[in-house]
Amino acid sequence: MTFISGSVTDDRASDLDRERARFRDELIAAQLLIPTGIDGLYGRSSDFEQIIDGIDRLVVKAGVAAYGASPRKLRFPPVFPRDAFEKTDYIASFPNLTGAISTFTGDNKDHRSLLADREAGRDWDHHLESAGTMLVSAACHPSYSTLPKTLSEEGVLLDVYGFCFRHEPAVDPARMQAFRMHEFVRVGTPAEARAHRDEWVGRGLDVLAELGLTARQEAANDPFFGRAGRILAAGQREENLKTELVVRLYGDLDDGTAVVSCNCHQDHFGEAFGITTAGGEVAHSACVGFGMERIALAMLRTFGLDITGWPAPVRAHLT
């Protein structure tokens, strides 16, 4: 899920930062979000989770309506093997967002050295080593290594939901470091993948409209890291691989916040994970990702922080 922001003047940027911080503080004061002392990392209250559950029911309903039955449901922990992470190539494009798991593997002598550094107020992280696991950056990432190397004629359709991590500490509550994505993933032929992405643009807009939100679709690109990132971003936009559904949380202060992302991966994951179609071609994939916390925040921003005062048709989705 990518946040879209156009160029703004210094004054406008300052106003936007203040508005983001004000919204965060209001959410905390209303005990909808529970601060942990780190920007972008929050606990959630029962009211917030009630909103999330209501959104998810509509997302699942849209999936059933689209396919006539539920796709194969997969739920993964927020940690997955490093070798699977490597195959996604996420580290090449987004090293600044990545989270790796480290742990202590030393002996008693090594432990004493760690404690000595800790007691002296020095960094002790260098005493830890890789655990061979990574934090999940996109809900669909752990699924590709579980797929058969040769797909059936029908391909694969997945319903994946889980917590993701991206290292983006910010005062904007819509930029959480830990957040949930509910994705529908299609793996098959190029035409099947492209159709999946295209069809979910309209379905996503319908889900948001049913939740009372005004959204627009926008061709987008990811903020790839480094110089090469500009080339990747230009190619992604030129080939129309990413469409975001955007809601304005802060009025005219910015261009809006992406709450749903519809992506065509082409053969990226098929090539990386050695997945082929029944016809022997490298599989293509596409996904639609609903940013659950962002949609909930958009509803709170639109209808107010007291859900008992929300319009009846919207509130009905929460029960």
PEZI-V241328 format. One record per residue. N is the residue number from 1. PHI is phi as a letter, one per 30 degrees, with the letter a starting at -180 (NA if undefined). Layout:
n:phi
N:PHI
N:PHI
//
This chain:
n:phi
1:NA
2:c
3:d
4:c
5:b
6:d
7:d
8:b
9:d
10:e
11:d
12:d
13:d
14:d
15:d
16:d
17:d
18:d
19:d
20:d
21:d
22:d
23:d
24:e
25:d
26:d
27:d
28:d
29:d
30:d
31:h
32:d
33:c
34:c
35:d
36:c
37:j
38:b
39:e
40:i
41:b
42:b
43:d
44:b
45:d
46:d
47:d
48:d
49:d
50:d
51:d
52:e
53:d
54:d
55:d
56:d
57:d
58:d
59:d
60:d
61:e
62:d
63:d
64:d
65:d
66:d
67:c
68:i
69:a
70:d
71:d
72:d
73:c
74:b
75:b
76:c
77:d
78:d
79:b
80:b
81:d
82:d
83:d
84:d
85:e
86:e
87:d
88:d
89:i
90:d
91:d
92:d
93:c
94:b
95:d
96:d
97:c
98:d
99:b
100:c
101:c
102:b
103:b
104:c
105:b
106:d
107:c
108:d
109:d
110:d
111:d
112:d
113:d
114:d
115:d
116:d
117:d
118:d
119:d
120:d
121:i
122:c
123:d
124:b
125:e
126:d
127:d
128:c
129:b
130:e
131:d
132:i
133:b
134:b
135:d
136:d
137:c
138:b
139:e
140:d
141:e
142:d
143:d
144:d
145:d
146:c
147:d
148:d
149:d
150:b
151:d
152:d
153:e
154:d
155:i
156:b
157:b
158:b
159:c
160:b
161:b
162:l
163:d
164:b
165:b
166:b
167:d
168:b
169:d
170:a
171:d
172:d
173:d
174:d
175:c
176:d
177:d
178:b
179:a
180:c
181:b
182:c
183:c
184:c
185:c
186:c
187:b
188:a
189:d
190:e
191:d
192:d
193:d
194:d
195:d
196:e
197:d
198:d
199:d
200:d
201:d
202:d
203:d
204:d
205:d
206:d
207:d
208:d
209:d
210:d
211:d
212:i
213:c
214:c
215:b
216:b
217:c
218:b
219:d
220:b
221:b
222:d
223:d
224:e
225:d
226:i
227:d
228:d
229:d
230:d
231:d
232:d
233:d
234:d
235:d
236:d
237:d
238:d
239:d
240:h
241:c
242:b
243:b
244:c
245:c
246:c
247:b
248:d
249:c
250:b
251:i
252:c
253:d
254:b
255:d
256:j
257:c
258:d
259:c
260:b
261:b
262:c
263:b
264:c
265:d
266:h
267:c
268:e
269:d
270:d
271:d
272:d
273:c
274:i
275:c
276:b
277:d
278:d
279:d
280:j
281:d
282:d
283:d
284:c
285:b
286:a
287:b
288:c
289:c
290:c
291:d
292:d
293:d
294:d
295:d
296:d
297:d
298:d
299:d
300:d
301:d
302:d
303:c
304:j
305:d
306:c
307:d
308:d
309:c
310:d
311:e
312:e
313:d
314:d
315:d
316:d
317:d
318:d
319:c
//
